[in-house]
Amino acid sequence: MQELFEKKQDWTDSEIQQIEYNMIKGILGCRTVEAVESAITYASYLNFTGITNGNYPVFLNILTVRNHNVIDALLGTRDPFLFMSSIQPNHFIVATCFSILTKYRKAEIYPKTLGIILGVFQTTYNSPLDGYKIYPPSVADVNSLGKHLNEEKGQDDLLNRSILDILDKLSSLEGQNVDEDMEDLAVHAHNIRNNFFDSKKHLVDVIPEVQLRLEPNLDKDVQPRNTLSLAEAEAAQPAAAE
């Protein structure tokens, strides 16, 4: 029993790494002002280092953060659609992007986050058959993509147009005679696209209603405190008495 009251003297590397992981997980949860500010600083650092083949999983993890300030810091001045253009798409990247779309409710995802994901899909499925070999989307994946169409904005909206173009690429897989899953995927992608364009039809006719429900009570993003650069802070100080 005495051991229970003694301070722990030795820590393994795995235990320390778990503590660090839990701390970062709390920061990226963005539930407090301090966490948001820390997450913004972390995202800014990632923007500074740049995305590479050796660190892209960390960047993908940031895309799950539900705070637009953090995503803005990650992107900086870059075009969301081109953010991951330096990385060759692979199964892990595309699967993760579809899982993020699944996680977010309709109209909940930050537009810039959606733009980053759509940019990955545009690159992956520009050649539909090659993209299918990298990651074959399921019908559920296509529903997760299609649910983010905004029927009120029409096809001229950039995000809508991008989703529709990707659905068009996937629908072109129809008749390739590769397997039944590909055929089902292509037909479903075509149906979602067709229902969006047909004024007499709606997405709910082809995508399960539960996936199209809006969340009326979304928590607002926790905002960071107003901060000044060092130069601005120094300029705001009253002149020292001579």
C-alpha positions in Angstrom: 0.0 0.0 0.0 2.9 2.3 0.7 3.7 2.4 -3.1 0.3 3.9 -3.8 1.3 7.0 -1.9 4.8 7.4 -3.3 5.4 9.8 -6.2 5.9 8.1 -9.5 9.6 8.4 -10.3 10.0 6.7 -13.7 8.0 7.5 -16.8 8.2 5.5 -20.0 8.5 7.2 -23.4 5.0 5.9 -24.3 3.5 7.4 -21.2 5.0 10.8 -21.9 3.9 10.6 -25.5 0.3 9.8 -24.3 0.3 12.8 -22.0 1.5 15.0 -24.9 -1.2 13.5 -27.2 -3.9 14.2 -24.6 -2.7 17.8 -24.3 -2.7 18.4 -28.1 -6.1 16.7 -28.3 -7.4 19.1 -25.8 -6.0 22.1 -27.7 -7.5 20.9 -31.0 -10.9 20.5 -29.2 -11.0 24.3 -29.2 -13.4 24.5 -26.3 -11.8 27.4 -24.5 -10.2 30.7 -25.6 -6.8 29.4 -24.5 -7.2 26.2 -26.5 -8.3 28.1 -29.6 -5.3 30.5 -29.4 -3.0 27.6 -29.0 -4.5 25.7 -31.9 -4.2 28.8 -34.1 -0.5 29.1 -33.2 0.0 25.4 -33.9 -1.8 25.7 -37.3 0.2 28.8 -38.1 3.4 26.8 -37.4 2.2 24.0 -39.8 1.5 26.6 -42.4 5.1 27.9 -42.0 6.6 24.4 -42.2 4.5 23.5 -45.3 2.9 20.2 -46.1 5.1 17.3 -47.2 4.9 13.6 -47.8 6.3 13.1 -44.3 3.8 15.2 -42.3 0.5 15.4 -44.3 -1.4 13.2 -41.7 -1.0 16.0 -39.2 -2.5 18.5 -41.7 -5.4 16.1 -42.3 -6.0 16.0 -38.6 -6.3 19.7 -38.4 -9.1 19.6 -41.0 -11.3 17.9 -38.3 -11.0 21.0 -36.1 -14.4 22.7 -35.8 -13.1 26.3 -35.6 -12.7 28.5 -38.7 -9.9 30.5 -37.1 -7.7 27.5 -36.9 -8.4 26.5 -40.6 -7.7 30.1 -41.6 -4.3 29.9 -39.8 -3.5 26.6 -41.5 -4.3 28.0 -45.0 -2.8 31.4 -44.7 -3.1 33.0 -48.2 -3.3 29.7 -50.1 -6.2 28.7 -52.3 -8.1 25.9 -50.4 -8.5 23.9 -53.6 -4.7 23.8 -54.1 -3.7 23.4 -50.5 -2.8 19.7 -50.9 -1.8 19.9 -54.6 1.9 19.1 -53.8 0.9 15.7 -52.3 0.1 12.8 -54.5 -3.4 11.4 -53.4 -3.3 8.0 -51.9 -5.9 5.7 -50.2 -5.3 7.1 -46.8 -5.7 10.7 -47.8 -8.9 10.1 -49.9 -10.5 7.8 -47.2 -9.8 10.4 -44.5 -11.3 13.2 -46.6 -14.5 11.1 -47.1 -14.6 10.3 -43.4 -14.4 14.1 -42.6 -17.4 14.7 -44.9 -19.3 12.0 -43.2 -18.5 13.4 -39.8 -19.9 16.9 -40.6 -23.6 17.5 -40.9 -25.0 19.3 -43.9 -24.1 23.0 -43.9 -21.9 22.5 -40.8 -18.5 22.2 -42.5 -16.4 25.4 -42.9 -16.4 26.3 -46.7 -12.6 26.5 -46.8 -12.3 23.0 -45.2 -14.7 21.7 -47.8 -12.7 23.4 -50.5 -9.5 21.6 -49.4 -11.3 18.3 -49.5 -12.8 18.9 -52.9 -9.4 19.9 -54.2 -8.1 16.4 -53.2 -11.1 14.8 -54.9 -10.6 16.9 -58.1 -7.0 15.7 -58.3 -7.9 12.1 -57.5 -10.8 11.6 -59.8 -9.7 13.8 -62.7 -9.0 10.5 -64.3 -12.0 8.5 -62.9 -10.7 5.0 -63.4 -7.3 5.8 -62.0 -8.9 7.5 -59.1 -11.1 4.5 -58.4 -8.0 2.3 -58.2 -6.6 4.7 -55.6 -9.8 4.7 -53.5 -13.1 3.2 -54.7 -15.9 5.3 -53.1 -18.9 3.5 -51.7 -22.5 4.7 -52.2 -22.3 5.9 -48.6 -19.2 8.0 -49.5 -21.0 9.6 -52.5 -24.0 10.4 -50.2 -21.5 12.1 -47.8 -20.2 14.2 -50.7 -23.6 15.0 -52.2 -25.2 16.0 -48.9 -23.0 19.1 -48.9 -24.6 20.5 -52.1 -26.6 23.6 -51.3 -29.8 23.5 -53.3 -30.6 27.1 -52.6 -27.4 28.5 -54.3 -27.6 26.6 -57.6 -24.8 25.4 -59.8 -23.0 28.7 -60.1 -21.8 28.5 -56.5 -18.1 27.4 -56.5 -18.5 24.6 -54.0 -21.7 23.3 -55.7 -20.0 23.3 -59.1 -17.0 21.5 -57.7 -19.1 18.8 -56.1 -21.2 18.4 -59.3 -18.0 18.1 -61.4 -16.7 15.3 -59.1 -20.0 13.5 -59.3 -19.9 13.8 -63.0 -16.4 12.2 -63.1 -17.7 9.4 -60.9 -20.8 8.9 -63.0 -18.6 8.4 -66.1 -17.5 5.1 -64.6 -20.8 3.6 -65.6 -20.5 0.9 -68.2 -16.8 0.2 -67.5 -17.7 -3.4 -66.6 -15.1 -3.6 -63.8 -17.4 -4.7 -61.0 -20.9 -4.2 -59.6 -19.8 -1.8 -56.9 -18.4 0.6 -59.5 -21.6 0.4 -61.5 -23.7 1.1 -58.4 -21.4 4.0 -57.5 -21.6 5.5 -61.0 -25.4 5.3 -61.2 -25.8 6.8 -57.7 -23.5 9.7 -58.5 -25.5 10.3 -61.7 -28.8 10.3 -59.8 -27.6 12.8 -57.2 -26.3 15.1 -59.9 -29.5 14.7 -62.0 -31.8 15.4 -59.0 -29.8 18.6 -58.2 -30.4 19.9 -61.8 -34.0 18.8 -62.1 -36.3 21.4 -60.5 -39.0 18.8 -60.0 -36.7 16.6 -57.9 -34.8 17.0 -54.7 -31.7 15.5 -53.1 -33.8 13.9 -50.4 -35.3 11.7 -53.1 -31.9 10.0 -53.6 -29.9 10.7 -50.4 -31.3 9.5 -47.0 -33.2 12.2 -45.2 -31.2 11.7 -42.0 -28.1 12.8 -43.8 -29.7 16.0 -45.1 -31.0 17.2 -41.8 -29.7 20.6 -40.6 -28.5 21.0 -37.1 -30.3 24.0 -35.7 -28.3 24.4 -32.5 -24.7 24.3 -33.6 -22.3 25.7 -31.1 -20.6 28.9 -32.2 -16.9 28.9 -32.7 -15.0 30.0 -29.7 -13.2 33.1 -30.7 -9.6 34.1 -29.7 -8.9 37.3 -27.8 -8.0 40.3 -29.8 -4.3 40.3 -30.1 -1.7 42.8 -31.3 1.6 42.3 -32.9 4.7 43.3 -31.0 5.1 46.4 -33.1 1.5 47.4 -32.5 1.7 46.8 -28.8 4.9 48.9 -28.5 3.2 51.7 -30.5 0.2 51.7 -28.2 2.4 52.2 -25.1 2.5 55.9 -23.9 5.8 57.7 -24.6 8.2 57.3 -21.8 8.7 60.4 -19.7 11.9 62.2 -20.5 
